[in-house]
Amino acid sequence: MLCACSGEQFKFDEPPQSPESLATRDFSASGLSSRTTGDWESKLEDFQVDEAESTLKEALSLNYEEARALLGRLEYQRGNFDAALQVFQGIDIKGLAPKMINAIVERIQYRKPRSKGEIVPPSAMSMHSVSLLVEAILLKAKSLEELSQYREAAKECGIILDILESALPNGIPEGIGEDCKLEEMFHKALELLPALWTNAGLLDEAIASYRRVLIRPWNLNPQKLAGVQKELASILLYSAVEATLPPQLQLWGLASPQSNIEEAILLLLVLMSKVASGEIKWDGEIMDHLTYALSIVGQFELLAEHVEQALPGIYNRAERWYLLALCYTAAGQNEAALNLLKKVSGCSESKNKPHIPSFLLGAKLCSQDPMHAHEGISFARKVLDLADNHNQHFIGQVHKFLGVCHGNAARISLSDSERVLLHRESLNSLNNAALNRKEDPEVMYSLGLENMLQRNLGVAFENAIVCTEMMAGNSVKGWKLLALVVSAEQRFKDAQTVVEFALDEAGRIDQFELLRLKAILQIAQEQPKQAIETYRILLSLIQAQRDNQAKNPEQSHIFKSEVIAERNLELAAWQDLAHIYTKIGSWSDAKICVDKAKFMEFHSPRSWHVTGMLFEAQSLHKEALVSFSIALSVEPDYVPSIVATAEVLMKLGTQSFSIARSFLMHALRLDPTNHEAWLNLGLISKMEGSLKQAAEFFQAAHELKLSAPIQSFL
């Protein structure tokens, strides 16, 4: 049989050619003279589709379906998609499919190509005929796509996969496409089918099609196969359609993924391994998708590993360190992140262009830890020095971090003059931030908090009101600040009212924090029974949430940060309860609570401090000193235990006054606003007969107590 498939097949990436060139290309292979070709062109213009089809059959000895396939291709190439569709619809693919399948199976059984002189049995279909008909189905699907009939186009394209899957259940063997274009067109169909379902809006069908492409070896080249895997990962991540993997499909040779996210991550990890081995080229989109996927499941350490595995030249050193720092920050490893960011600002990078995002991230991380306050100041000043017209949007944030770092540095400073200077710099920077970012509630929150800590309660109250209005109920952070400021003014009842109002708008974790704040305010109002009941509610809610999380272990990555926050709140609640029971003399209950706190976190300085307070309440001074010593061995600058140690020493006799005084002076160097330290200094001075000095100490203690925020909640 004579077949035009032996000539050049149509390619989608080529522009439509003129009818003359197409006719010449298609029919010259059949031995038609130029005169015959010219006659054909005139006939095509003069006769209808049926007459043209009849001419094709006579000129090329083609059967009915093959003639329609050639004519449909010609119409498609001319851009006559309606006409092409009309021609293709005359081909009975359903009836021809079994013959096509048999022809492919026979071709696989007899791998050697037939000789030109070999006679093909009349009942058999040649591979060229199969190729021609497959092309017709593909062009029919493309015509429907051009006419925006995506669903019908996808169904037609799926027929090609049905035929090849039936004939080749184990995939395409090597050499099947040596003498025709069947494999090439099948690969085009593989790429087209998922796109058609996506355009039709049937994403679950698109996902099934992608999986269908990947489940068998279809001889796709590595780059095209990677493209299919990337597209499937993308649609799994962003489609918002949970397409459960059928049990019979074991795509990866491992246990089947349990969710879209898991499947996408597996695909992306496979792609990253191919990139690392050089099998495919680097593709930034793969890394972007992997970053998003691993961020969703909280696998930031794994993400950091893949950032480190990126080949040299993809990221420069500063960018790589910055990306790794982001990963470690998200994983809660701020120290590791800061060490990397210090490299960016180190001598090795002094000759390179400064990396402002790294300095900004460094300032942010340092603002969260008072021990890194001075490093944060250095990071922030570098950003300010490098700022130009292109970086003005950073200025407000930088001033905020700079202000917070100055405030933290002031609170750990041992020099009074330095502390005053740092306090002033802190407020100046935060006020500058407020001018640059007038609509940023976080800036106003930081300014209000700093004013409260510096005992500027009037200004702090105004800042808290503005912050609450900016947040407009979207966060209870502003309400908590307002409650703390009001409580610092000793208006505990009003502060409790603010907290109860905020509880109605709070999410789960915020609700837990607000319940603890409410209990602390009840303690301040000398309402121990009400406070104990509030803590009981808090602990029962935390336990209920823990039980709920235990029922959904597959979502543990989502609850990871919440679990840490809940654990810290539960620890603080047991410590607070131990303190309450100690004050009301219920020592057995206090011991139960402190034991629970130690069981949760044995090396917590506050747990040992509360233990010491319990011993002290029972007049067990030596045991109390041991407990306070353990607290200070865990955290040498833990001010409450320093002051409590001094109080016990004062009770041991006047011979211990000098040691007690040194403890109290050390506490005041660490926290000059600690009214208990000033009060105990006054008591020592009074016992030693220095009444004037004692009066000054008592006055300072009284003033500080009247404006003291709730320290245990800060």
Buried (B, 14 or more C-beta within 10 A) or exposed (E): EEBBBBEEBBEEEEEEEEBEEBBBBBBBBBEBEEEEBBBBBEBBEEEEBEEBBBBBBEBBEBEBBBBBBBBBBBBBBBEBBEBBBBBBEBBEBEEBBEBBBBBBEBBBEEEEEEEEEEEEEEEEBBBBBBBBBBBBBBBBBBBBBBBEBBBBBBBBBBBBBEBBBBBBEEEBEEBBBEBBBBBBBBBBBBBBBBBBBBBBEBBBBBBBBBBBBBBBEBBBEEEBBBBBBBBBBBBBBEBEBEBEBEEEEEBBEEEBBEBBBBBBBBBBBBBBEBBBEEEBEBBEEBBEBBBBBBBBBBBBEBBBBBBEEBEEEEBBBBBBBBBBBBBBBBBBBBEBBBEBBBBBBEEEBEEEEBBBBBBBBBBBBBBBBBEBBBBBBBBBBBBBEBBEEEBEEBBBBBBBBBBBBBBBBBBBBEEEEEBEBBBEBBBBBBBBBBEBBEEBBBBBBBBBBBBBBBBBBEBBBBBBBBBBEBBEEEBBBBBBBBBBBBBBBBBBEBBBBBBEBBBEBBEEBBBBBBBBBBBBBBBBBEBBEBBBEBBEEBBEBBEEBBEEBEEEEEEEEBBBEBBEBBBBBBBBBBBBBBBBBBBEEBBEBBBBBBBBBBEBBEEBBBBBBBBBBBBBBEEBBEBBBBBBBBBBEBBEBBBBBBBBBBBBBBEBEEEBBEBBBEBBBBBBBBBBBBBBBBBBBBBBBBEBEBEEBBEBBBEBBEBBBEBBBBEBBE
